């Protein structure tokens, strides 16, 4: 899905560990 790309870009610049973890969780669920 197209939604993955902005999340990956956000992950590149995000410094908050909690936010990074929630983005990673979202990516895993989107990639299934």
Chimera marker file (.cmm) of the C-alpha trace (Angstrom):
<marker_set name="trace">
<marker id="1" x="0.000" y="0.000" z="0.000" r="1" g="1" b="0" radius="0.5"/>
<marker id="2" x="0.969" y="3.582" z="-0.642" r="1" g="1" b="0" radius="0.5"/>
<marker id="3" x="0.681" y="4.385" z="3.082" r="1" g="1" b="0" radius="0.5"/>
<marker id="4" x="3.932" y="2.538" z="3.771" r="1" g="1" b="0" radius="0.5"/>
<marker id="5" x="6.214" y="5.070" z="2.079" r="1" g="1" b="0" radius="0.5"/>
<marker id="6" x="5.437" y="8.127" z="4.266" r="1" g="1" b="0" radius="0.5"/>
<marker id="7" x="5.731" y="5.935" z="7.360" r="1" g="1" b="0" radius="0.5"/>
<marker id="8" x="9.164" y="4.730" z="6.287" r="1" g="1" b="0" radius="0.5"/>
<marker id="9" x="10.191" y="8.319" z="5.605" r="1" g="1" b="0" radius="0.5"/>
<marker id="10" x="8.911" y="9.334" z="9.038" r="1" g="1" b="0" radius="0.5"/>
<marker id="11" x="10.922" y="6.527" z="10.603" r="1" g="1" b="0" radius="0.5"/>
<marker id="12" x="14.094" y="7.956" z="9.021" r="1" g="1" b="0" radius="0.5"/>
<marker id="13" x="13.682" y="11.253" z="10.866" r="1" g="1" b="0" radius="0.5"/>
<marker id="14" x="11.796" y="10.274" z="14.028" r="1" g="1" b="0" radius="0.5"/>
<marker id="15" x="13.867" y="10.419" z="17.223" r="1" g="1" b="0" radius="0.5"/>
<marker id="16" x="11.213" y="9.483" z="19.797" r="1" g="1" b="0" radius="0.5"/>
<marker id="17" x="11.615" y="5.774" z="20.583" r="1" g="1" b="0" radius="0.5"/>
<marker id="18" x="7.955" y="5.285" z="21.454" r="1" g="1" b="0" radius="0.5"/>
<marker id="19" x="6.873" y="6.865" z="18.180" r="1" g="1" b="0" radius="0.5"/>
<marker id="20" x="9.394" y="4.756" z="16.260" r="1" g="1" b="0" radius="0.5"/>
<marker id="21" x="8.018" y="1.603" z="17.872" r="1" g="1" b="0" radius="0.5"/>
<marker id="22" x="4.443" y="2.471" z="16.971" r="1" g="1" b="0" radius="0.5"/>
<marker id="23" x="5.480" y="3.280" z="13.379" r="1" g="1" b="0" radius="0.5"/>
<marker id="24" x="7.280" y="-0.067" z="13.144" r="1" g="1" b="0" radius="0.5"/>
<marker id="25" x="4.173" y="-1.840" z="14.425" r="1" g="1" b="0" radius="0.5"/>
<marker id="26" x="2.038" y="-0.035" z="11.845" r="1" g="1" b="0" radius="0.5"/>
<marker id="27" x="4.469" y="-0.971" z="9.064" r="1" g="1" b="0" radius="0.5"/>
<marker id="28" x="4.417" y="-4.631" z="10.065" r="1" g="1" b="0" radius="0.5"/>
<marker id="29" x="0.622" y="-4.729" z="10.024" r="1" g="1" b="0" radius="0.5"/>
<marker id="30" x="0.485" y="-2.914" z="6.662" r="1" g="1" b="0" radius="0.5"/>
<marker id="31" x="3.019" y="-5.225" z="5.039" r="1" g="1" b="0" radius="0.5"/>
<marker id="32" x="1.041" y="-8.384" z="5.845" r="1" g="1" b="0" radius="0.5"/>
<link id1="1" id2="2" r="1" g="1" b="0" radius="0.2"/>
<link id1="2" id2="3" r="1" g="1" b="0" radius="0.2"/>
<link id1="3" id2="4" r="1" g="1" b="0" radius="0.2"/>
<link id1="4" id2="5" r="1" g="1" b="0" radius="0.2"/>
<link id1="5" id2="6" r="1" g="1" b="0" radius="0.2"/>
<link id1="6" id2="7" r="1" g="1" b="0" radius="0.2"/>
<link id1="7" id2="8" r="1" g="1" b="0" radius="0.2"/>
<link id1="8" id2="9" r="1" g="1" b="0" radius="0.2"/>
<link id1="9" id2="10" r="1" g="1" b="0" radius="0.2"/>
<link id1="10" id2="11" r="1" g="1" b="0" radius="0.2"/>
<link id1="11" id2="12" r="1" g="1" b="0" radius="0.2"/>
<link id1="12" id2="13" r="1" g="1" b="0" radius="0.2"/>
<link id1="13" id2="14" r="1" g="1" b="0" radius="0.2"/>
<link id1="14" id2="15" r="1" g="1" b="0" radius="0.2"/>
<link id1="15" id2="16" r="1" g="1" b="0" radius="0.2"/>
<link id1="16" id2="17" r="1" g="1" b="0" radius="0.2"/>
<link id1="17" id2="18" r="1" g="1" b="0" radius="0.2"/>
<link id1="18" id2="19" r="1" g="1" b="0" radius="0.2"/>
<link id1="19" id2="20" r="1" g="1" b="0" radius="0.2"/>
<link id1="20" id2="21" r="1" g="1" b="0" radius="0.2"/>
<link id1="21" id2="22" r="1" g="1" b="0" radius="0.2"/>
<link id1="22" id2="23" r="1" g="1" b="0" radius="0.2"/>
<link id1="23" id2="24" r="1" g="1" b="0" radius="0.2"/>
<link id1="24" id2="25" r="1" g="1" b="0" radius="0.2"/>
<link id1="25" id2="26" r="1" g="1" b="0" radius="0.2"/>
<link id1="26" id2="27" r="1" g="1" b="0" radius="0.2"/>
<link id1="27" id2="28" r="1" g="1" b="0" radius="0.2"/>
<link id1="28" id2="29" r="1" g="1" b="0" radius="0.2"/>
<link id1="29" id2="30" r="1" g="1" b="0" radius="0.2"/>
<link id1="30" id2="31" r="1" g="1" b="0" radius="0.2"/>
<link id1="31" id2="32" r="1" g="1" b="0" radius="0.2"/>
</marker_set>
